[in-house]
């Protein structure tokens, strides 16, 4: 059966797409729309047309299965031009989301009607590209320059009421009467000959708006090519006729789609979807029901973890040892929710709904009602084993027991119970209520349905989950360690903290190794003996230079936490250089990259060799969502492929690193990781 059909309602032709799940604009859909428009144009008894979709949404973008393949006709730019040139009014009837190409179909239609819950967006910038079917030229003409910049360069999705206020939609329909209201609207305007937006003159607009927008979003756009290309296209709409603007848009689109950044961003788009798949667990395995979650520990991590479930409507029992700690933890959660409500992101009612699902307690026995229990206590093996020994006696049969450990051996933790098949790691990243990554650590005896249940649950709490095997630091922290080790060695050989950090920030990271240490706390994991000074970090900690929280760490900080190079840190580093007798030399940007980033690739290859990650793209997902690796570089393994694995191996060999066998083999064969 065709994915597009037509229905006559007297003199109105309704063209209906039914291409589940999101009415993606596949070749079959484009061909069906083309046939529908031709049918309406050729039939003199048809006065106007309506384009609508069955299912849960209007066209939600391109068909991702067609990415990287030759495009079948009609291509979208030709199709939308045909809609606009129909000569009879075409009404787009929108529900759900009109995204990307779907938004461009709506823009090419002469009128737009939408249900109040509908949303519009051109998120192509997130794939390193731009709306390539005239979207950057029609959108500013329909809805104004400011909104066009926000939607194209930032990828912002807007609700129907804002779209109506901007002129992007002409009227709102009833939530349950879209087709009826759209047909009535089409009949109402059927006698009006439509004027294509493409025939209009260039917009008149203050050029200063574009520079102001660039300046306001400079930090957000840093390093990315696509936002500037989107801005330039919208700017072109104010300078040239439509046809010239579209030619410029097409040129910019092709330049981006052929570039490394778009390839990297598209790689991450697909990698995120692959990460949710477990290679050796059947996709249809029966999941365990999770109706209530238990969290042990109401500190920073425990509170953040709890908020994820409360926000998803899942009741949580949270346990602490002291009433004061329990009260403080629940108060911080409420404060966080209220701060979100103050920004307009949630309502006061939603704050109360979330907090109403929370059951604070000092009694661990209350966890007996929970289907999943997550331990978020101090990062110490003996403490964790004691907790899991108690849980083994309290938790009901079939309950999943998870540790939020970031480094420790999940198998050893599981062995402290009589049910290791029910145990795994759930490594949330701080702040746990904000960061998207969840490393799901699979123990040697973790049952398939336990792993699948937690991976499915991750989606429900809006996390990007990646399966990791048991090893020190799992995927992310294991790869972070060699970077930190080499950064410290470079200090001893002549580099400064600010020089090393600058190379990482210029690369696209949100911060460098020493800035990250100051943010997290230089004292994390410190032995707490100020008289035992074995390295630079011990010396900093002994002087209570614990990072931003003390206004002093690797950097000095002012009251607004702005960093500046520290003369005292420079003295400490120089003292250790003299003691060590390390040879000094001029450290270059190239050397910093070769010695801090190349070893991460090497460690990633070892993780793959050992089977601790399912696929190279999973490693990239971990680093994008957990550590701020720039998406336009596609993650460390994709970046290594773009650099060239032979180059990576040569750089590692130059500095005396032991090379992963897998990395060496792929380099010799001219293969890629991704």
C-alpha positions, 0 to 999 in steps of 0.5 A: 500500500502507498504511504500517501493517499488522497481523499476528496471532501467536495472541492478540497483534496486532502493529501495524507501521509501514513509512514510510521513511526514519524512520517519521515520524508522518505522517497516513497513519501516524497513521491506520494506528495508529488502525485497528490499535488499533481492530482490537485492541480490537474483537477479543475473541481479542486479549489484547495488542498490540505497536507496532513499526516496520520499517526502521532506527528506531522513530518518529523524530518528526513528518513535517516535510513537514506543518509549517505545514499544517492537521493531518489527523486523528487528531492525535497527542494524540488518537491517544496517548490512544486507545493509553493507553485501549485497555483491553488492554496495548499494548507499544511495541517500540523500536529506533533512536530514539524521538524527539518524537512517537515517544517520546510514542507509547512513553510512551502505551503501557503497556509499553516494550521496547527493544534496547540500542542504542535511544535516546529523546528529546523534542528539540522544544525545539530547534524552540522548542516542547515535546512537545504530546501529553501528553509533559510530563505522562507523562514525569515520571510514567513516568521521574521529574521530573529526567529529564523536565526534562533530556529536555524542557527541554534536549532530551537524548537518552538511551540504552536502559540509562539509560532502563531504569534510570529506568523509561522502558523495562521491559526490554531485548530482544536486538538481533536478536530485538526482535519475538520478545521483544516478543511474548513480553513482551506475552503475559506481561502480557496478563492485567494490565489496564493503568492509564493514567498519566493516571488517576494523581494528581499527582506529589509532588516537592520544588519546589526541584528546579525552581529548582535546574534553572533556576539550573544551566542559566541560561546555556544557556537565556538568551534562549530561551522554550521551555525555561522553558515545558517546565520549567513543564509538568513542574512542572505535573505535580507540582501538578495532575491529568493533565487539567489538566496536559495543558490547560496543556501545550496552551496553552503549546504553542500560545503557542510555535508561534505565536511568533517564536522557534519560527518562527525555530528552525524556519526554521533547521531547514529552512535547514540542510537546504536549504544542502546543495543546490547549485542548478545541480548535478544531485543524482545527479552522480557524486562523486569517491572520497575515501579519503585526505585530505592537510592542509598545516600542523599548527598550530591550524587544520591540526590541528583540520581533520585531527581531523574526518577522523580522527574520521570514519575517514578516513586523513590525511597531514599535512605540516609543514616542521619536525619540531618543529612536526609533533611539537607538532601531533600531540601536541596532537591526541592531547591533545584526543582524550584530553581527550574520552575523559576526559569519557567521550565516546569510548573509549581505543580510539577515541583509538588508532583515530583517531591510527592513521589519521594519517600525519605527514610532512615530505615534501610528495611523500607527498601524491601518494596523497591524493584531497583536499588541504587547505592550512592555511598562513599567510593570505598570497596569495603563500605560498598560491600557492607551495603550490598551484604545488607541489601542482599537480606533486605531486597525482594527476590528479582530486585535489581541492585546497582552501584553508582561506583565510578571506578570499583570492581562491580564483580567484587561488589556483586560477590558480596551478595547471594544474587550476583546475576541481579547486580550491575553498575549504574555510573551516573555523572555529576551533576546526576540530574543534569548530565546525560550519560549513564555508564551501565556496567555489566558484571560477569554474572549480570543477567541479560534481562537485568541489563536490558531493563536498566538500558530501557529505564535509562531512556525513560529517565532521559539518559544516554546509556552505554554498556561497559565491561568491568575494568578500573574506571570502565570506559570514560575514567579509564581513558581519562587517567592517561591524559591526566598522568601525561599532563602532570609529566608535562608540567615537570618538563616545562609546560604550565597548567594554563598552557596545557589547558589552553590546548584542550580548550582550543581543541574544543573541550569545555575545560582542560585537565587542571581546570577540570581538577579545580572544578571537581576538587583537587582534594578528591581521593587525597590521602588527607595527610598534609605532612605526606607530600609526594607530588605536586597535587599533595603539595597543593592539598597540604596548603588547602588549594582544593580548587574553586571551592577554596578560591585556590587550586591549580589557579587562583580564583576571584569572587566570581570564580574567574581563574588566573595563573597562580604564582604560588603554583608556579613556585611549587611546580618549580620546586618539584622540577628541581627535586626530580631533575626532569629535563626541561624543554619547550613544550609545543601544542603538538606535543601536548596533543600527542601526549594527552589526546593520543594516549586516550585513543590508545586506551580506547583501543585497549578497551575494545581489544578487551571487550570492555566496550561493545563498539568504538562508537560507544566510546565516542558517546561516552566522551561526548555526553560525559566529558564534553568532547566537542561533537564536531570532532565526533568523539576520540575514536572518530577523531582518531580516524579523521587524524589517521591511525598511522599518524596516531601510532607514529605520535605515540611511538615518538614519545615511547608509549606501548601501542595497543595491538588493535590500534597498530593492526588497524593502522597497518591495514589502513582501517578505521575504528568507526 
